[in-house]
Amino acid sequence: MPHLIDTHAHLDFPDFASDVESVVERAIAAGVERMVSIGTDLESSRRAIALAERFPAVFAAVGWHPGHAEEAPDSIREPLLELARHPRVVAIGECGIDYYRLPSKSGGSEADDARVKEKQKRLFIEQLEVAAEVGLNAVVHTRESFEDTLSILQPYASRVRAVFHCFVGTPSEMQRVIAVGSFVSFTGIATFKNAATVRETLAATPLDRFMLETDCPYLAPIPYRGKRCEPAYVRDLASVVAGVHGCSVETLAETTTKTACAFFHRLS
């Protein structure tokens, strides 16, 4: 059975509180030999590290999600640096820019939007600075904010590579990510019937420039859509992705695992 890696899971979320051990066991049985549990704030990052200490197959990424930027302190640099030095931490993130739920969409003002955007940008830059300092790459979240996300990342391209997780952009956007030395990652969305554009981008992405992820507990692939997602389902995603690329699951697994291990270099 070819080995796979779930490069983006949220195993610290309450959805897994009652059975995380079984979830990890099912993943390993399905050939998903390693999982990266992603932090969304400092406490979530600490929980991810605790899981990585508990399970040899689990590693952690530490960071602050842009959707929670308003709750962040003025600076997270020092505590994030401390977390990032843990040997089981393989990346900074998830970090980035997200304009999907700006205050104006729920009754706020344009001034509120501007304030939140500025806070997100500062938080993203600070995390990229930490990534450069500790020699780790970044897991990037972008939603309705591609141009701003890429423009902030570009000055760091020589020091920090990024994976644009849960990528749903166009082929041309994917090419721009690759052009700065970064990667994209695909979720169970690639299996959805209404996701033709995602599959078009997937087909256009070189085999060695993308990774696989679940973003669990969200985005379960077909045939589990609508249910809780978990890392074992990377195998179902891999079957569809291999079909889109016209290669064997074995070739896909070997290539995406090699890419992930080079990107998250502490995985090795």
C-alpha positions in Angstrom: 0.0 0.0 0.0 1.6 3.3 -1.0 2.1 5.8 1.8 0.3 9.2 1.8 0.5 12.3 4.0 -2.4 14.4 5.2 -0.7 17.8 5.1 -3.6 19.7 6.7 -5.8 18.4 9.4 -7.4 20.0 12.5 -7.1 17.1 14.9 -7.3 19.4 18.0 -10.9 20.5 17.1 -13.7 19.3 19.4 -15.0 17.1 16.5 -12.2 14.6 17.4 -12.2 14.9 21.2 -13.8 11.6 21.8 -12.0 9.4 19.3 -8.8 11.0 18.1 -6.8 7.8 18.8 -9.2 5.8 16.6 -9.0 8.5 13.9 -5.2 8.2 13.9 -5.3 4.4 13.8 -7.7 4.4 10.8 -5.5 6.8 8.9 -2.4 4.7 9.4 -4.4 1.6 8.4 -5.4 3.4 5.2 -1.8 4.2 4.4 -1.9 7.8 5.6 1.3 7.4 7.5 1.8 11.0 8.6 -0.6 13.9 9.4 0.0 17.6 10.1 -2.3 19.0 12.7 -2.7 22.8 12.0 -2.9 25.5 14.7 -5.4 28.3 14.3 -4.3 30.4 17.3 -1.8 30.0 20.1 -3.9 27.6 22.2 -4.9 25.5 19.2 -1.2 25.4 18.2 -0.3 24.1 21.7 -3.0 21.4 21.4 -1.5 20.4 18.0 1.9 20.1 19.6 0.4 18.0 22.4 -1.1 15.6 19.8 2.2 15.4 18.0 3.9 14.5 21.3 1.2 11.8 21.8 1.1 10.2 18.4 4.3 9.5 16.4 2.3 9.8 13.1 1.2 13.3 13.9 3.2 16.5 13.5 2.2 20.1 14.2 2.0 23.5 12.5 1.7 26.6 14.7 0.1 29.9 13.7 -2.9 32.2 13.8 -5.7 31.9 11.3 -6.6 35.3 9.6 -10.3 34.6 10.4 -9.5 35.1 14.0 -7.2 38.1 13.5 -9.5 40.4 15.6 -8.9 38.2 18.6 -5.1 38.2 18.3 -2.9 40.4 20.5 -0.9 43.2 18.9 2.0 40.8 18.6 2.3 37.0 18.7 6.0 36.9 17.7 7.6 35.7 21.0 5.1 33.0 21.9 5.0 31.8 18.3 8.8 31.6 18.2 8.8 29.5 21.3 6.3 27.1 19.8 8.0 27.0 16.4 11.2 25.7 18.0 9.5 22.5 19.2 11.0 19.6 17.2 7.6 18.2 16.3 6.6 21.5 14.6 7.0 21.4 10.9 5.5 24.7 9.6 4.1 28.1 10.5 0.4 28.4 10.0 -2.2 28.5 9.1 -1.7 32.1 8.4 -2.7 34.4 5.5 -5.5 36.7 4.5 -9.3 36.1 4.5 -11.8 38.7 3.3 -14.8 36.3 3.2 -16.3 37.5 6.5 -15.4 41.1 6.7 -17.5 43.3 9.1 -19.4 45.0 6.3 -20.9 41.7 5.4 -22.7 41.6 8.7 -23.6 45.3 9.2 -20.2 46.8 9.8 -18.7 49.8 8.1 -16.0 50.2 5.4 -13.8 51.6 8.2 -14.3 48.3 10.1 -13.2 46.4 7.0 -10.1 48.5 6.7 -9.1 47.9 10.3 -9.6 44.1 10.0 -7.7 44.0 6.8 -4.8 45.9 8.3 -4.7 43.6 11.3 -4.7 40.5 9.1 -1.8 41.8 7.1 0.3 42.7 10.1 -0.4 39.2 11.6 0.5 37.5 8.3 3.7 39.5 8.0 4.7 38.7 11.6 4.2 35.0 11.0 6.3 35.1 7.8 9.0 36.8 9.7 8.9 34.0 12.3 9.0 31.4 9.6 12.1 33.0 8.0 13.8 33.2 11.4 13.3 29.6 12.4 13.8 28.1 8.9 10.3 26.8 8.4 7.8 27.1 5.6 4.3 28.5 5.8 0.8 27.0 5.5 -1.2 29.8 3.8 -4.9 30.4 3.9 -6.4 32.8 1.3 -10.1 33.4 0.7 -11.3 36.3 -1.6 -7.9 37.8 -1.0 -5.5 36.2 -3.5 -3.8 39.4 -4.7 -3.1 40.7 -1.3 -1.9 37.3 0.0 0.5 36.8 -2.9 1.8 40.4 -2.7 2.6 40.0 1.0 4.3 36.6 0.4 6.5 37.7 -2.5 9.1 39.7 -0.6 9.7 36.5 1.5 9.9 34.1 -1.4 13.7 33.7 -1.1 13.4 32.7 2.6 10.0 31.1 3.0 8.0 28.8 0.7 4.3 28.5 1.2 1.6 26.0 0.4 -1.7 27.6 -0.5 -3.9 25.1 1.2 -7.4 24.1 0.1 -6.6 25.7 -3.3 -9.6 26.5 -5.4 -8.0 29.2 -7.6 -7.7 29.2 -11.4 -4.8 27.7 -13.4 -3.3 31.1 -13.9 -3.4 31.8 -10.1 -1.8 28.4 -9.5 1.0 29.3 -12.0 1.6 32.6 -10.1 2.0 30.6 -6.8 4.5 28.2 -8.4 6.4 31.1 -10.0 7.4 32.4 -6.5 8.6 28.9 -5.5 5.5 27.9 -3.6 2.9 25.1 -3.8 -0.8 24.4 -3.8 -2.7 21.7 -1.9 -6.0 20.1 -2.8 -8.8 18.8 -0.6 -11.9 16.7 -1.0 -13.4 19.5 -3.0 -11.6 18.0 -6.0 -14.1 15.1 -5.8 -17.3 17.2 -5.8 -19.4 17.1 -8.9 -19.7 20.9 -9.0 -15.9 21.5 -8.8 -14.9 21.3 -12.4 -12.8 24.4 -12.1 -10.8 22.9 -9.3 -10.2 19.7 -11.3 -9.1 21.9 -14.3 -6.5 23.6 -12.0 -5.5 20.3 -10.6 -4.9 18.8 -14.0 -2.8 21.9 -15.0 -0.6 21.7 -11.8 2.7 19.8 -12.2 2.6 16.5 -10.3 5.5 17.7 -8.1 4.0 21.1 -7.2 1.0 20.1 -5.1 0.1 18.2 -2.0 -2.9 16.4 -0.6 -4.9 17.3 2.5 -8.3 16.8 4.1 -8.7 20.0 6.1 -10.7 17.7 8.4 -13.2 17.8 10.0 -14.3 19.7 6.9 -14.7 18.9 3.2 -15.1 15.2 3.3 -14.6 13.7 -0.2 -17.2 11.7 -2.0 -18.5 9.2 -0.9 -18.4 10.8 2.6 -19.5 14.3 1.7 -21.6 15.8 4.4 -20.0 13.7 7.1 -17.1 14.4 9.4 -13.9 14.2 7.4 -10.8 12.5 8.8 -7.2 11.9 7.6 -7.9 8.3 6.3 -10.0 9.9 3.5 -6.8 11.1 1.8 -6.8 7.7 0.2 -10.2 8.4 -1.4 -9.0 11.8 -2.5 -5.8 10.3 -4.0 -7.8 7.9 -6.2 -9.7 10.8 -7.8 -6.5 13.0 -8.1 -4.6 10.2 -9.8 -7.4 9.8 -12.3 -7.4 13.5 -13.1 -3.6 13.4 -13.6 -3.7 10.1 -15.6 -1.2 8.4 -13.3 -1.3 5.5 -10.8 -2.1 6.0 -7.2 1.3 4.6 -6.4 3.0 7.3 -8.6 0.8 10.0 -7.1 1.5 8.9 -3.5 5.3 8.7 -4.1 5.5 12.1 -5.6 3.2 14.0 -3.2 4.9 12.3 -0.2 8.3 13.4 -1.5 7.0 17.0 -2.1 5.5 17.1 1.4 8.7 15.8 3.1 10.8 18.4 1.3 8.4 21.2 2.2 7.8 20.1 5.8 11.5 19.1 6.2 11.1 18.0 9.9 8.7 15.3 8.8 11.8 13.3 7.8 
